[in-house]
Amino acid sequence: MTRARVLLADDHAPMLERVIALVAAEFDVVAAVSDGQAALDAATILQPDVVVFDISMPGMSGLAAAAHLAESAHPPRIVFLTVHDDPAFVDAARNVGALAYVIKRHICTDLVPAIYRALEGRSQFPSPAVESHQPSARG
């Protein structure tokens, strides 16, 4: 069976390394980039099955890059991995065609299942009521 091809985009190098380590055990990581434009360029050339975007990146954000990819002839499945647990960001991700939204503090339990769900065309989004009552990772 062929493993799914995943492109990763996050501007924080240690987080990108952590994501690579988690994802590479299950999927083929075709590229790991640090901004939205680089992700857009790599996705156009490499045609991954899934792109995992951070939302806040320098230059072009993950939301803007995902919106551009959604307009392509064969768009990849989109998963967001972010620190933003604000419902407005979740709605924005849905609006650009994302199938999954993972909060970084849940990376170990939620990211790989979210990618599998996205590959199946199923969605995975946090419940705003649940997320808003969880203690913040920032203190």
C-alpha positions in Angstrom: 0.0 0.0 0.0 1.3 3.5 -0.9 1.7 5.9 1.9 0.0 9.3 1.7 2.3 12.2 0.8 2.2 15.1 3.3 3.7 18.6 3.0 4.3 20.5 6.3 4.4 24.3 6.8 5.3 25.9 10.1 7.6 28.9 10.7 8.9 27.6 14.1 11.8 25.3 13.4 11.5 23.2 16.6 7.8 22.7 16.0 8.4 21.7 12.4 11.0 19.1 13.5 8.5 17.7 16.0 5.8 17.5 13.4 8.1 15.8 11.0 9.0 13.2 13.7 5.3 12.5 14.4 4.1 12.4 10.8 7.0 10.6 9.2 6.2 7.4 11.0 2.8 7.1 9.2 3.2 9.2 6.0 5.8 10.3 3.4 6.8 13.8 4.2 7.5 15.3 0.8 8.6 18.8 2.1 8.8 20.9 5.2 8.7 24.6 4.7 8.6 27.8 6.9 6.1 30.1 5.1 2.9 30.1 3.1 4.4 31.0 -0.2 7.0 28.2 0.1 4.1 25.8 0.9 2.1 27.0 -2.1 5.2 26.6 -4.4 6.0 23.2 -3.0 2.4 22.0 -3.2 2.2 23.1 -6.9 5.3 21.1 -7.8 5.0 18.1 -5.4 1.3 17.5 -5.5 0.9 16.2 -1.9 -2.2 14.4 -0.7 -2.3 16.6 2.4 -0.9 19.9 3.5 -0.5 20.6 7.2 -0.4 24.4 7.7 0.4 26.6 10.7 -1.9 29.6 10.5 0.5 32.4 11.5 3.5 32.5 9.3 5.6 35.3 7.9 4.6 36.7 4.5 1.7 34.6 3.3 -0.3 33.0 6.2 -1.5 29.4 6.2 -5.0 30.6 5.7 -4.1 32.6 2.6 -2.0 29.8 1.1 -4.8 27.3 1.8 -7.3 29.5 0.0 -5.0 29.6 -3.1 -4.6 25.8 -3.0 -8.3 25.3 -2.8 -8.6 27.0 -6.2 -6.2 24.6 -7.9 -7.3 21.9 -10.3 -6.4 19.1 -7.8 -6.3 20.6 -4.4 -4.7 18.7 -1.5 -6.6 18.0 1.7 -5.9 20.8 4.2 -5.2 20.3 7.9 -4.4 23.2 10.2 -2.0 22.8 13.2 -2.0 26.0 15.3 -1.9 27.6 18.7 -5.1 29.5 17.9 -8.1 28.1 19.7 -10.3 31.1 18.9 -13.5 30.0 17.1 -13.0 32.8 14.6 -9.8 31.0 13.4 -11.6 27.7 13.3 -14.4 29.3 11.1 -11.7 30.9 8.9 -10.1 27.4 8.4 -13.4 25.9 7.4 -14.1 28.8 5.0 -10.8 28.1 3.1 -11.7 24.4 2.8 -9.8 22.8 5.6 -11.0 19.4 6.7 -9.2 19.4 10.1 -8.0 21.8 12.7 -5.6 20.7 15.5 -4.6 22.8 18.4 -0.8 22.4 19.0 -1.2 21.4 22.6 -3.0 18.3 21.3 -0.5 17.5 18.6 0.5 14.0 20.0 -3.1 12.7 20.2 -4.8 14.6 17.4 -2.6 15.3 14.4 -2.1 11.8 12.9 -5.8 10.9 13.3 -6.7 14.3 11.7 -4.6 13.6 8.7 -6.1 10.1 8.3 -9.6 11.6 8.6 -8.8 14.3 6.0 -7.5 11.7 3.6 -10.9 10.0 4.0 -12.7 13.3 3.3 -13.9 13.5 6.8 -13.6 16.5 9.0 -12.1 17.0 12.5 -12.6 20.3 14.3 -12.4 21.2 18.0 -15.6 22.0 19.8 -15.5 25.7 20.8 -17.2 24.9 24.1 -14.7 22.3 25.0 -11.6 24.3 23.9 -12.6 27.5 25.6 -12.8 25.7 29.0 -9.4 24.1 28.8 -6.5 25.7 30.6 -4.3 27.7 28.3 -0.9 26.3 27.5 0.4 29.9 27.9 -0.3 29.9 31.6 
